[in-house]
């Protein structure tokens, strides 16, 4: 499977609880933090929910 890098680029302040939980589930806590995930439909769906808060690139 291909890997993708997800970077948190915006704050979760004043966001819904679901968006905050999605960021935590992706492993993102701090601004500028980068995590690497497999390119699966589950992960892509989570990224889609918080696409305005993260940036994605191929690893």
C-alpha distance matrix in Angstrom:
0.0 3.8 6.5 9.8 13.3 15.8 19.5 22.5 25.1 27.7 29.5 29.3 33.1 34.7 31.5 31.3 30.5 27.4 25.9 26.9 25.2 22.0 22.0 22.7 19.9 17.5 19.3 21.4 25.0 26.6 26.9 24.8 22.4 18.8 15.9 12.3 9.8 6.3 6.5 8.0 11.5 13.3 12.4 13.1 16.3 17.4 17.0 19.0 21.7 22.3 21.4 24.9 24.5 21.2 19.7 16.1 14.7 11.6 11.2
3.8 0.0 3.8 6.8 10.4 13.2 16.7 19.9 22.2 25.1 27.2 27.4 31.2 32.9 29.8 30.0 29.5 26.6 24.7 25.7 24.5 21.1 20.7 21.8 19.5 16.5 18.3 19.8 23.4 24.6 24.4 22.1 20.1 16.4 14.0 10.3 8.7 6.0 5.4 8.5 11.8 13.7 12.0 12.1 15.7 16.6 15.4 17.4 20.4 20.5 19.1 22.5 22.1 18.6 16.7 12.9 11.1 7.8 7.7
6.5 3.8 0.0 3.8 6.9 9.9 13.3 16.6 19.1 22.0 24.1 24.4 28.2 30.1 27.2 27.7 27.1 24.5 22.4 22.9 21.9 18.7 17.8 18.8 16.9 13.6 15.0 16.3 19.9 20.9 20.9 18.5 16.3 12.6 10.2 6.6 5.6 4.5 5.4 9.0 12.3 13.3 10.7 11.3 14.9 15.0 13.5 16.1 18.8 18.3 17.2 20.3 19.4 15.8 14.1 10.6 9.0 6.3 5.3
9.8 6.8 3.8 0.0 3.8 6.5 9.9 13.2 15.5 18.4 20.7 21.2 24.9 26.9 24.1 24.8 24.6 22.2 19.7 20.3 19.8 16.5 15.3 16.9 15.4 11.8 13.4 13.9 17.5 18.2 17.8 15.4 13.7 10.1 8.4 5.7 5.5 6.3 6.1 9.6 12.2 12.9 9.6 9.6 13.3 12.9 10.7 13.4 16.1 15.2 13.8 16.7 15.8 12.2 10.3 6.8 5.7 4.4 4.9
13.3 10.4 6.9 3.8 0.0 3.8 6.6 10.1 12.4 15.6 17.8 18.8 22.4 24.7 22.3 23.5 23.3 21.4 18.5 18.7 18.7 15.7 13.6 15.2 14.6 10.8 11.5 11.4 14.7 14.9 14.3 11.7 10.1 6.5 5.7 4.5 6.6 9.0 9.5 12.6 14.9 14.8 11.2 11.5 14.7 13.4 10.9 13.9 16.1 14.3 13.0 15.3 13.8 10.0 8.2 5.7 5.3 6.0 5.7
15.8 13.2 9.9 6.5 3.8 0.0 3.8 6.8 9.4 12.2 14.3 15.0 18.7 20.9 18.5 19.8 19.8 18.0 14.9 15.1 15.5 12.6 10.2 12.3 12.2 8.4 9.4 8.5 11.9 12.2 11.5 9.6 8.2 5.6 5.4 6.3 7.7 10.6 10.8 13.2 14.6 13.9 10.2 10.4 12.9 11.0 8.3 11.5 13.1 10.8 9.9 12.0 10.1 6.5 5.8 4.7 6.8 8.8 9.4
19.5 16.7 13.3 9.9 6.6 3.8 0.0 3.8 6.1 9.3 11.5 13.1 16.5 19.0 17.2 19.1 19.4 18.3 14.9 14.5 15.7 13.4 10.3 12.5 13.5 10.1 10.1 7.8 10.3 9.6 8.1 6.0 5.6 4.4 6.6 8.9 11.1 14.3 14.6 16.9 18.1 17.2 13.5 13.6 15.6 13.2 10.4 13.3 14.2 11.2 10.4 11.2 8.6 5.4 5.2 6.4 8.6 11.4 11.7
22.5 19.9 16.6 13.2 10.1 6.8 3.8 0.0 3.8 6.0 7.8 9.4 12.7 15.4 13.8 16.0 16.5 15.8 12.3 11.7 13.5 11.8 8.4 10.8 12.6 10.0 9.8 6.5 8.1 7.2 5.4 5.2 5.7 6.8 8.9 11.8 13.6 16.9 17.1 18.8 19.5 18.1 14.6 14.8 15.9 13.1 10.6 13.2 13.1 9.6 9.6 9.6 6.1 4.5 6.6 9.1 11.9 14.9 15.5
25.1 22.2 19.1 15.5 12.4 9.4 6.1 3.8 0.0 3.8 7.0 9.7 12.4 14.9 13.9 16.7 17.9 17.6 13.9 13.6 16.1 14.5 11.3 14.0 16.1 13.6 13.6 10.1 10.9 9.1 5.9 5.8 8.2 9.6 12.3 15.0 16.8 19.9 19.7 21.6 21.9 20.9 17.5 17.0 18.0 15.5 12.7 14.4 14.5 10.7 10.0 8.6 5.7 5.2 6.6 10.1 12.8 16.3 17.3
27.7 25.1 22.0 18.4 15.6 12.2 9.3 6.0 3.8 0.0 3.8 6.7 8.9 11.2 10.6 13.8 15.3 15.6 11.9 11.6 14.7 13.7 10.9 13.7 16.2 14.4 14.6 10.9 10.9 9.4 6.7 8.4 10.6 12.6 14.9 17.7 19.2 22.2 21.9 23.3 23.1 21.7 18.7 18.2 18.4 15.7 13.4 14.6 13.7 10.0 10.1 7.7 4.8 6.8 9.4 12.9 16.0 19.5 20.7
29.5 27.2 24.1 20.7 17.8 14.3 11.5 7.8 7.0 3.8 0.0 3.8 5.5 8.5 8.5 11.8 13.0 14.1 10.8 9.6 13.0 13.0 10.2 12.3 15.4 14.5 14.2 10.6 9.5 8.3 6.7 9.8 11.4 14.0 16.0 19.2 20.5 23.7 23.8 24.7 24.5 22.5 19.7 19.8 19.6 16.5 14.9 16.3 14.5 11.0 12.3 10.1 7.0 9.4 12.6 15.8 19.1 22.4 23.2
29.3 27.4 24.4 21.2 18.8 15.0 13.1 9.4 9.7 6.7 3.8 0.0 3.8 6.3 5.4 8.3 9.2 10.5 7.6 6.1 9.8 10.4 8.3 10.3 13.3 13.2 13.3 10.3 9.2 9.5 9.3 12.4 13.1 15.4 16.6 19.6 20.3 23.3 23.4 23.7 23.2 20.8 18.5 18.8 18.0 14.7 13.9 15.1 12.7 9.6 12.0 10.4 7.6 10.4 14.0 16.9 20.4 23.4 24.4
33.1 31.2 28.2 24.9 22.4 18.7 16.5 12.7 12.4 8.9 5.5 3.8 0.0 3.8 5.5 8.7 10.0 12.3 10.1 8.5 12.2 13.5 11.8 13.3 16.5 16.8 16.6 13.6 11.8 11.7 11.5 14.9 16.0 18.7 20.1 23.3 24.0 27.1 27.2 27.5 26.7 24.3 22.2 22.5 21.3 18.1 17.6 18.4 15.7 12.9 15.2 13.0 10.7 13.8 17.3 20.4 23.9 27.0 28.0
34.7 32.9 30.1 26.9 24.7 20.9 19.0 15.4 14.9 11.2 8.5 6.3 3.8 0.0 3.8 6.8 9.1 11.6 10.0 9.5 13.1 14.4 13.6 15.3 18.1 18.7 19.1 16.4 15.1 15.3 14.9 18.2 19.3 21.7 22.8 25.7 26.1 28.8 28.5 28.5 27.2 24.9 23.2 23.1 21.5 18.6 18.3 18.4 15.4 13.2 15.6 13.2 11.9 15.5 19.0 22.1 25.7 28.9 30.2
31.5 29.8 27.2 24.1 22.3 18.5 17.2 13.8 13.9 10.6 8.5 5.4 5.5 3.8 0.0 3.8 6.6 8.2 6.4 6.8 10.2 11.0 10.8 12.9 15.2 15.8 16.8 14.5 13.9 14.8 14.6 17.5 18.1 20.0 20.6 23.2 23.2 25.7 25.2 25.0 23.5 21.2 19.7 19.6 17.8 15.0 14.9 15.0 11.7 9.9 12.7 10.9 9.9 13.3 16.9 19.6 23.3 26.3 27.8
31.3 30.0 27.7 24.8 23.5 19.8 19.1 16.0 16.7 13.8 11.8 8.3 8.7 6.8 3.8 0.0 3.8 5.4 5.4 6.5 8.8 10.0 11.0 12.8 14.4 15.7 17.2 15.6 15.3 17.0 17.4 20.2 20.2 21.7 21.7 24.0 23.4 25.6 25.1 24.2 22.5 19.9 19.0 19.2 16.7 14.1 15.0 14.8 11.1 10.4 13.8 12.8 12.2 15.2 18.8 21.0 24.8 27.5 28.9
30.5 29.5 27.1 24.6 23.3 19.8 19.4 16.5 17.9 15.3 13.0 9.2 10.0 9.1 6.6 3.8 0.0 3.8 5.5 5.1 6.2 8.6 10.0 10.6 12.2 14.3 15.4 14.5 14.1 16.4 17.6 20.4 19.8 21.3 20.8 23.1 22.3 24.6 24.6 23.5 22.0 18.9 18.2 19.1 16.7 13.8 15.3 15.7 12.0 11.6 15.3 15.1 13.8 16.3 20.0 21.7 25.4 27.7 28.8
27.4 26.6 24.5 22.2 21.4 18.0 18.3 15.8 17.6 15.6 14.1 10.5 12.3 11.6 8.2 5.4 3.8 0.0 3.8 5.5 5.1 6.1 8.7 9.9 10.3 12.3 14.3 13.8 14.4 17.1 18.1 20.4 19.5 20.3 19.4 21.1 19.9 21.7 21.4 20.1 18.3 15.4 15.0 15.8 13.1 10.4 12.4 12.6 9.0 9.5 13.2 13.8 13.0 14.9 18.4 19.6 23.2 25.3 26.6
25.9 24.7 22.4 19.7 18.5 14.9 14.9 12.3 13.9 11.9 10.8 7.6 10.1 10.0 6.4 5.4 5.5 3.8 0.0 3.8 5.4 5.0 6.3 8.7 9.8 10.6 12.6 11.4 12.2 14.4 14.8 17.0 16.4 17.3 16.9 18.8 18.0 20.2 19.8 19.1 17.7 15.0 13.8 14.2 12.1 9.1 10.0 10.5 7.1 6.2 10.0 10.3 9.2 11.3 14.8 16.4 20.1 22.5 23.9
26.9 25.7 22.9 20.3 18.7 15.1 14.5 11.7 13.6 11.6 9.6 6.1 8.5 9.5 6.8 6.5 5.1 5.5 3.8 0.0 3.8 5.4 5.2 6.4 8.7 10.0 10.8 9.5 9.3 11.8 13.0 15.6 14.7 16.2 15.9 18.4 18.1 20.8 21.0 20.6 19.7 16.8 15.2 16.3 14.7 11.2 12.1 13.5 10.4 8.8 12.4 12.4 10.2 12.0 15.7 17.5 21.0 23.4 24.2
25.2 24.5 21.9 19.8 18.7 15.5 15.7 13.5 16.1 14.7 13.0 9.8 12.2 13.1 10.2 8.8 6.2 5.1 5.4 3.8 0.0 3.8 5.4 5.0 6.1 8.6 9.7 9.8 10.2 13.5 15.3 17.5 15.9 16.8 15.6 17.7 16.8 19.2 19.7 18.7 17.9 14.6 13.5 15.3 13.6 10.1 11.9 13.7 10.8 10.2 13.8 14.8 12.7 13.8 17.2 18.2 21.6 23.4 24.0
22.0 21.1 18.7 16.5 15.7 12.6 13.4 11.8 14.5 13.7 13.0 10.4 13.5 14.4 11.0 10.0 8.6 6.1 5.0 5.4 3.8 0.0 3.8 5.4 5.0 6.2 8.7 8.8 10.6 13.6 14.8 16.3 14.7 14.9 13.5 15.1 13.9 16.0 16.2 15.3 14.5 11.4 10.0 11.5 10.0 6.4 8.2 10.2 7.7 7.4 10.8 12.5 10.8 11.2 14.3 15.0 18.3 20.0 20.9
22.0 20.7 17.8 15.3 13.6 10.2 10.3 8.4 11.3 10.9 10.2 8.3 11.8 13.6 10.8 11.0 10.0 8.7 6.3 5.2 5.4 3.8 0.0 3.8 5.4 5.1 6.4 5.3 7.2 9.9 11.1 12.6 11.0 11.6 10.9 13.2 13.0 15.8 16.3 16.3 16.2 13.4 11.0 12.5 12.0 8.2 8.5 11.1 9.4 7.4 10.3 11.4 8.8 8.9 12.1 13.2 16.5 18.6 19.1
22.7 21.8 18.8 16.9 15.2 12.3 12.5 10.8 14.0 13.7 12.3 10.3 13.3 15.3 12.9 12.8 10.6 9.9 8.7 6.4 5.0 5.4 3.8 0.0 3.8 5.3 4.9 5.4 6.3 9.9 12.3 14.0 11.7 12.5 11.2 13.7 13.5 16.4 17.7 17.5 17.7 14.5 12.4 14.8 14.3 10.6 11.6 14.5 12.6 11.1 14.0 15.2 12.3 12.3 15.3 16.0 18.9 20.6 20.5
19.9 19.5 16.9 15.4 14.6 12.2 13.5 12.6 16.1 16.2 15.4 13.3 16.5 18.1 15.2 14.4 12.2 10.3 9.8 8.7 6.1 5.0 5.4 3.8 0.0 3.8 5.3 7.5 9.6 13.1 15.2 16.2 13.6 13.4 11.2 12.6 11.4 13.8 15.1 14.4 14.6 11.2 9.6 12.5 12.0 8.5 10.4 13.3 11.9 11.4 14.1 16.2 13.9 13.3 15.8 15.7 18.4 19.5 19.5
17.5 16.5 13.6 11.8 10.8 8.4 10.1 10.0 13.6 14.4 14.5 13.2 16.8 18.7 15.8 15.7 14.3 12.3 10.6 10.0 8.6 6.2 5.1 5.3 3.8 0.0 3.8 5.7 9.0 11.8 13.3 13.6 10.9 10.1 7.8 9.2 8.3 11.2 12.4 12.5 13.3 10.5 7.8 10.4 11.0 7.6 8.2 11.7 11.3 10.1 12.1 14.4 12.0 10.5 12.5 12.1 14.7 15.8 15.8
19.3 18.3 15.0 13.4 11.5 9.4 10.1 9.8 13.6 14.6 14.2 13.3 16.6 19.1 16.8 17.2 15.4 14.3 12.6 10.8 9.7 8.7 6.4 4.9 5.3 3.8 0.0 3.8 6.5 9.5 11.7 12.1 8.9 8.8 6.8 9.2 9.6 13.0 15.0 15.5 16.8 14.1 11.3 14.0 14.8 11.4 11.6 15.2 14.5 12.8 14.7 16.4 13.4 11.9 13.9 13.9 16.0 17.2 16.5
21.4 19.8 16.3 13.9 11.4 8.5 7.8 6.5 10.1 10.9 10.6 10.3 13.6 16.4 14.5 15.6 14.5 13.8 11.4 9.5 9.8 8.8 5.3 5.4 7.5 5.7 3.8 0.0 3.8 6.2 8.1 8.9 6.3 7.4 7.1 10.4 11.6 15.1 16.5 17.5 18.4 16.0 12.9 14.7 15.5 12.0 11.3 14.6 13.8 11.2 12.9 13.9 10.5 9.4 11.7 12.7 15.2 17.1 16.8
25.0 23.4 19.9 17.5 14.7 11.9 10.3 8.1 10.9 10.9 9.5 9.2 11.8 15.1 13.9 15.3 14.1 14.4 12.2 9.3 10.2 10.6 7.2 6.3 9.6 9.0 6.5 3.8 0.0 3.8 7.0 9.1 7.1 9.6 10.2 13.8 15.2 18.8 20.3 21.2 22.0 19.4 16.5 18.3 18.7 15.0 14.5 17.5 16.2 13.3 15.4 15.5 11.8 11.6 14.3 15.8 18.4 20.5 20.0
26.6 24.6 20.9 18.2 14.9 12.2 9.6 7.2 9.1 9.4 8.3 9.5 11.7 15.3 14.8 17.0 16.4 17.1 14.4 11.8 13.5 13.6 9.9 9.9 13.1 11.8 9.5 6.2 3.8 0.0 3.8 6.3 5.5 9.1 11.0 14.8 16.9 20.6 21.9 23.3 24.3 22.0 18.8 20.2 20.9 17.4 16.1 19.0 18.0 14.6 16.0 15.5 11.7 11.5 13.7 15.8 18.1 20.6 20.0
26.9 24.4 20.9 17.8 14.3 11.5 8.1 5.4 5.9 6.7 6.7 9.3 11.5 14.9 14.6 17.4 17.6 18.1 14.8 13.0 15.3 14.8 11.1 12.3 15.2 13.3 11.7 8.1 7.0 3.8 0.0 3.8 5.5 8.9 11.7 15.2 17.6 21.2 22.0 23.7 24.5 22.7 19.3 20.0 20.9 17.7 15.7 18.2 17.5 13.9 14.5 13.4 9.8 9.6 11.5 14.1 16.4 19.3 19.3
24.8 22.1 18.5 15.4 11.7 9.6 6.0 5.2 5.8 8.4 9.8 12.4 14.9 18.2 17.5 20.2 20.4 20.4 17.0 15.6 17.5 16.3 12.6 14.0 16.2 13.6 12.1 8.9 9.1 6.3 3.8 0.0 3.8 6.4 9.9 13.2 16.0 19.5 20.3 22.6 23.8 22.5 18.8 19.3 20.9 18.0 15.6 18.3 18.4 14.8 14.6 14.0 10.7 9.2 9.9 12.1 13.7 16.5 16.2
22.4 20.1 16.3 13.7 10.1 8.2 5.6 5.7 8.2 10.6 11.4 13.1 16.0 19.3 18.1 20.2 19.8 19.5 16.4 14.7 15.9 14.7 11.0 11.7 13.6 10.9 8.9 6.3 7.1 5.5 5.5 3.8 0.0 3.8 6.7 10.3 13.2 16.9 18.3 20.4 21.9 20.3 16.7 17.9 19.5 16.5 14.6 17.8 17.9 14.7 15.0 15.3 11.8 9.9 10.7 12.0 13.5 15.6 14.8
18.8 16.4 12.6 10.1 6.5 5.6 4.4 6.8 9.6 12.6 14.0 15.4 18.7 21.7 20.0 21.7 21.3 20.3 17.3 16.2 16.8 14.9 11.6 12.5 13.4 10.1 8.8 7.4 9.6 9.1 8.9 6.4 3.8 0.0 3.8 6.9 10.0 13.6 15.0 17.5 19.4 18.2 14.5 15.6 17.8 15.3 13.2 16.6 17.4 14.6 14.4 15.5 12.6 9.6 9.4 9.5 10.5 12.1 11.1
15.9 14.0 10.2 8.4 5.7 5.4 6.6 8.9 12.3 14.9 16.0 16.6 20.1 22.8 20.6 21.7 20.8 19.4 16.9 15.9 15.6 13.5 10.9 11.2 11.2 7.8 6.8 7.1 10.2 11.0 11.7 9.9 6.7 3.8 0.0 3.8 6.6 10.4 12.3 14.5 16.7 15.4 11.8 13.5 15.9 13.5 12.0 15.7 16.6 14.5 14.6 16.5 13.9 10.8 10.9 9.9 10.8 11.6 10.2
12.3 10.3 6.6 5.7 4.5 6.3 8.9 11.8 15.0 17.7 19.2 19.6 23.3 25.7 23.2 24.0 23.1 21.1 18.8 18.4 17.7 15.1 13.2 13.7 12.6 9.2 9.2 10.4 13.8 14.8 15.2 13.2 10.3 6.9 3.8 0.0 3.8 7.1 9.4 11.9 14.7 14.0 10.6 12.3 15.2 13.6 12.2 15.7 17.3 15.9 15.6 18.1 16.0 12.7 11.9 9.8 9.7 9.3 7.6
9.8 8.7 5.6 5.5 6.6 7.7 11.1 13.6 16.8 19.2 20.5 20.3 24.0 26.1 23.2 23.4 22.3 19.9 18.0 18.1 16.8 13.9 13.0 13.5 11.4 8.3 9.6 11.6 15.2 16.9 17.6 16.0 13.2 10.0 6.6 3.8 0.0 3.8 6.4 8.3 11.2 10.5 7.4 9.6 12.5 11.4 10.7 14.1 15.8 15.2 15.1 18.2 16.6 13.5 13.0 10.4 10.8 9.9 9.1
6.3 6.0 4.5 6.3 9.0 10.6 14.3 16.9 19.9 22.2 23.7 23.3 27.1 28.8 25.7 25.6 24.6 21.7 20.2 20.8 19.2 16.0 15.8 16.4 13.8 11.2 13.0 15.1 18.8 20.6 21.2 19.5 16.9 13.6 10.4 7.1 3.8 0.0 3.8 5.7 9.3 9.5 7.5 9.3 12.4 12.3 12.0 14.8 17.0 17.1 16.7 20.2 19.2 16.0 15.3 12.1 11.9 10.1 9.6
6.5 5.4 5.4 6.1 9.5 10.8 14.6 17.1 19.7 21.9 23.8 23.4 27.2 28.5 25.2 25.1 24.6 21.4 19.8 21.0 19.7 16.2 16.3 17.7 15.1 12.4 15.0 16.5 20.3 21.9 22.0 20.3 18.3 15.0 12.3 9.4 6.4 3.8 0.0 3.8 6.9 8.5 6.7 6.9 10.3 11.3 10.6 12.6 15.3 15.9 15.0 18.6 18.4 15.3 14.2 10.9 10.7 9.0 10.0
8.0 8.5 9.0 9.6 12.6 13.2 16.9 18.8 21.6 23.3 24.7 23.7 27.5 28.5 25.0 24.2 23.5 20.1 19.1 20.6 18.7 15.3 16.3 17.5 14.4 12.5 15.5 17.5 21.2 23.3 23.7 22.6 20.4 17.5 14.5 11.9 8.3 5.7 3.8 0.0 3.8 5.4 5.4 6.2 8.6 10.1 10.7 12.2 14.6 15.9 15.7 19.5 19.4 16.9 16.5 13.5 14.1 12.7 13.8
11.5 11.8 12.3 12.2 14.9 14.6 18.1 19.5 21.9 23.1 24.5 23.2 26.7 27.2 23.5 22.5 22.0 18.3 17.7 19.7 17.9 14.5 16.2 17.7 14.6 13.3 16.8 18.4 22.0 24.3 24.5 23.8 21.9 19.4 16.7 14.7 11.2 9.3 6.9 3.8 0.0 3.8 5.5 5.0 6.0 8.7 9.8 10.3 12.5 14.6 14.5 18.3 18.8 16.9 16.9 14.4 15.6 15.0 16.6
13.3 13.7 13.3 12.9 14.8 13.9 17.2 18.1 20.9 21.7 22.5 20.8 24.3 24.9 21.2 19.9 18.9 15.4 15.0 16.8 14.6 11.4 13.4 14.5 11.2 10.5 14.1 16.0 19.4 22.0 22.7 22.5 20.3 18.2 15.4 14.0 10.5 9.5 8.5 5.4 3.8 0.0 3.8 5.5 5.2 6.4 8.8 10.0 11.1 13.1 14.0 17.7 17.6 16.0 16.8 14.8 16.6 16.4 17.6
12.4 12.0 10.7 9.6 11.2 10.2 13.5 14.6 17.5 18.7 19.7 18.5 22.2 23.2 19.7 19.0 18.2 15.0 13.8 15.2 13.5 10.0 11.0 12.4 9.6 7.8 11.3 12.9 16.5 18.8 19.3 18.8 16.7 14.5 11.8 10.6 7.4 7.5 6.7 5.4 5.5 3.8 0.0 3.8 5.4 5.1 6.2 8.6 10.1 11.1 11.7 15.3 14.8 12.7 13.4 11.4 13.3 13.4 14.5
13.1 12.1 11.3 9.6 11.5 10.4 13.6 14.8 17.0 18.2 19.8 18.8 22.5 23.1 19.6 19.2 19.1 15.8 14.2 16.3 15.3 11.5 12.5 14.8 12.5 10.4 14.0 14.7 18.3 20.2 20.0 19.3 17.9 15.6 13.5 12.3 9.6 9.3 6.9 6.2 5.0 5.5 3.8 0.0 3.8 5.4 5.0 6.1 8.8 10.1 9.7 13.5 13.9 11.9 12.0 9.9 11.9 12.3 14.4
16.3 15.7 14.9 13.3 14.7 12.9 15.6 15.9 18.0 18.4 19.6 18.0 21.3 21.5 17.8 16.7 16.7 13.1 12.1 14.7 13.6 10.0 12.0 14.3 12.0 11.0 14.8 15.5 18.7 20.9 20.9 20.9 19.5 17.8 15.9 15.2 12.5 12.4 10.3 8.6 6.0 5.2 5.4 3.8 0.0 3.8 5.4 5.0 6.5 9.1 9.6 13.2 13.9 12.9 13.9 12.7 15.2 16.0 18.1
17.4 16.6 15.0 12.9 13.4 11.0 13.2 13.1 15.5 15.7 16.5 14.7 18.1 18.6 15.0 14.1 13.8 10.4 9.1 11.2 10.1 6.4 8.2 10.6 8.5 7.6 11.4 12.0 15.0 17.4 17.7 18.0 16.5 15.3 13.5 13.6 11.4 12.3 11.3 10.1 8.7 6.4 5.1 5.4 3.8 0.0 3.8 5.4 5.2 6.8 8.5 11.7 11.5 10.7 12.5 11.9 14.9 16.1 17.8
17.0 15.4 13.5 10.7 10.9 8.3 10.4 10.6 12.7 13.4 14.9 13.9 17.6 18.3 14.9 15.0 15.3 12.4 10.0 12.1 11.9 8.2 8.5 11.6 10.4 8.2 11.6 11.3 14.5 16.1 15.7 15.6 14.6 13.2 12.0 12.2 10.7 12.0 10.6 10.7 9.8 8.8 6.2 5.0 5.4 3.8 0.0 3.8 5.4 5.3 5.5 9.1 9.0 7.6 8.9 8.3 11.6 13.4 15.3
19.0 17.4 16.1 13.4 13.9 11.5 13.3 13.2 14.4 14.6 16.3 15.1 18.4 18.4 15.0 14.8 15.7 12.6 10.5 13.5 13.7 10.2 11.1 14.5 13.3 11.7 15.2 14.6 17.5 19.0 18.2 18.3 17.8 16.6 15.7 15.7 14.1 14.8 12.6 12.2 10.3 10.0 8.6 6.1 5.0 5.4 3.8 0.0 3.8 5.5 5.0 8.5 9.9 9.4 10.5 10.3 13.5 15.3 17.9
21.7 20.4 18.8 16.1 16.1 13.1 14.2 13.1 14.5 13.7 14.5 12.7 15.7 15.4 11.7 11.1 12.0 9.0 7.1 10.4 10.8 7.7 9.4 12.6 11.9 11.3 14.5 13.8 16.2 18.0 17.5 18.4 17.9 17.4 16.6 17.3 15.8 17.0 15.3 14.6 12.5 11.1 10.1 8.8 6.5 5.2 5.4 3.8 0.0 3.8 5.8 8.2 9.2 9.9 12.2 12.8 16.3 18.5 20.7
22.3 20.5 18.3 15.2 14.3 10.8 11.2 9.6 10.7 10.0 11.0 9.6 12.9 13.2 9.9 10.4 11.6 9.5 6.2 8.8 10.2 7.4 7.4 11.1 11.4 10.1 12.8 11.2 13.3 14.6 13.9 14.8 14.7 14.6 14.5 15.9 15.2 17.1 15.9 15.9 14.6 13.1 11.1 10.1 9.1 6.8 5.3 5.5 3.8 0.0 3.8 5.4 5.4 6.5 9.5 11.0 14.7 17.3 19.3
21.4 19.1 17.2 13.8 13.0 9.9 10.4 9.6 10.0 10.1 12.3 12.0 15.2 15.6 12.7 13.8 15.3 13.2 10.0 12.4 13.8 10.8 10.3 14.0 14.1 12.1 14.7 12.9 15.4 16.0 14.5 14.6 15.0 14.4 14.6 15.6 15.1 16.7 15.0 15.7 14.5 14.0 11.7 9.7 9.6 8.5 5.5 5.0 5.8 3.8 0.0 3.8 5.4 5.4 7.0 8.5 12.2 15.1 17.5
24.9 22.5 20.3 16.7 15.3 12.0 11.2 9.6 8.6 7.7 10.1 10.4 13.0 13.2 10.9 12.8 15.1 13.8 10.3 12.4 14.8 12.5 11.4 15.2 16.2 14.4 16.4 13.9 15.5 15.5 13.4 14.0 15.3 15.5 16.5 18.1 18.2 20.2 18.6 19.5 18.3 17.7 15.3 13.5 13.2 11.7 9.1 8.5 8.2 5.4 3.8 0.0 3.8 5.9 8.0 10.7 14.3 17.6 20.0
24.5 22.1 19.4 15.8 13.8 10.1 8.6 6.1 5.7 4.8 7.0 7.6 10.7 11.9 9.9 12.2 13.8 13.0 9.2 10.2 12.7 10.8 8.8 12.3 13.9 12.0 13.4 10.5 11.8 11.7 9.8 10.7 11.8 12.6 13.9 16.0 16.6 19.2 18.4 19.4 18.8 17.6 14.8 13.9 13.9 11.5 9.0 9.9 9.2 5.4 5.4 3.8 0.0 3.8 7.2 10.3 13.9 17.2 18.9
21.2 18.6 15.8 12.2 10.0 6.5 5.4 4.5 5.2 6.8 9.4 10.4 13.8 15.5 13.3 15.2 16.3 14.9 11.3 12.0 13.8 11.2 8.9 12.3 13.3 10.5 11.9 9.4 11.6 11.5 9.6 9.2 9.9 9.6 10.8 12.7 13.5 16.0 15.3 16.9 16.9 16.0 12.7 11.9 12.9 10.7 7.6 9.4 9.9 6.5 5.4 5.9 3.8 0.0 3.8 6.6 10.2 13.5 15.1
19.7 16.7 14.1 10.3 8.2 5.8 5.2 6.6 6.6 9.4 12.6 14.0 17.3 19.0 16.9 18.8 20.0 18.4 14.8 15.7 17.2 14.3 12.1 15.3 15.8 12.5 13.9 11.7 14.3 13.7 11.5 9.9 10.7 9.4 10.9 11.9 13.0 15.3 14.2 16.5 16.9 16.8 13.4 12.0 13.9 12.5 8.9 10.5 12.2 9.5 7.0 8.0 7.2 3.8 0.0 3.8 6.9 10.5 12.5
16.1 12.9 10.6 6.8 5.7 4.7 6.4 9.1 10.1 12.9 15.8 16.9 20.4 22.1 19.6 21.0 21.7 19.6 16.4 17.5 18.2 15.0 13.2 16.0 15.7 12.1 13.9 12.7 15.8 15.8 14.1 12.1 12.0 9.5 9.9 9.8 10.4 12.1 10.9 13.5 14.4 14.8 11.4 9.9 12.7 11.9 8.3 10.3 12.8 11.0 8.5 10.7 10.3 6.6 3.8 0.0 3.8 7.0 9.3
14.7 11.1 9.0 5.7 5.3 6.8 8.6 11.9 12.8 16.0 19.1 20.4 23.9 25.7 23.3 24.8 25.4 23.2 20.1 21.0 21.6 18.3 16.5 18.9 18.4 14.7 16.0 15.2 18.4 18.1 16.4 13.7 13.5 10.5 10.8 9.7 10.8 11.9 10.7 14.1 15.6 16.6 13.3 11.9 15.2 14.9 11.6 13.5 16.3 14.7 12.2 14.3 13.9 10.2 6.9 3.8 0.0 3.8 6.4
11.6 7.8 6.3 4.4 6.0 8.8 11.4 14.9 16.3 19.5 22.4 23.4 27.0 28.9 26.3 27.5 27.7 25.3 22.5 23.4 23.4 20.0 18.6 20.6 19.5 15.8 17.2 17.1 20.5 20.6 19.3 16.5 15.6 12.1 11.6 9.3 9.9 10.1 9.0 12.7 15.0 16.4 13.4 12.3 16.0 16.1 13.4 15.3 18.5 17.3 15.1 17.6 17.2 13.5 10.5 7.0 3.8 0.0 3.8
11.2 7.7 5.3 4.9 5.7 9.4 11.7 15.5 17.3 20.7 23.2 24.4 28.0 30.2 27.8 28.9 28.8 26.6 23.9 24.2 24.0 20.9 19.1 20.5 19.5 15.8 16.5 16.8 20.0 20.0 19.3 16.2 14.8 11.1 10.2 7.6 9.1 9.6 10.0 13.8 16.6 17.6 14.5 14.4 18.1 17.8 15.3 17.9 20.7 19.3 17.5 20.0 18.9 15.1 12.5 9.3 6.4 3.8 0.0
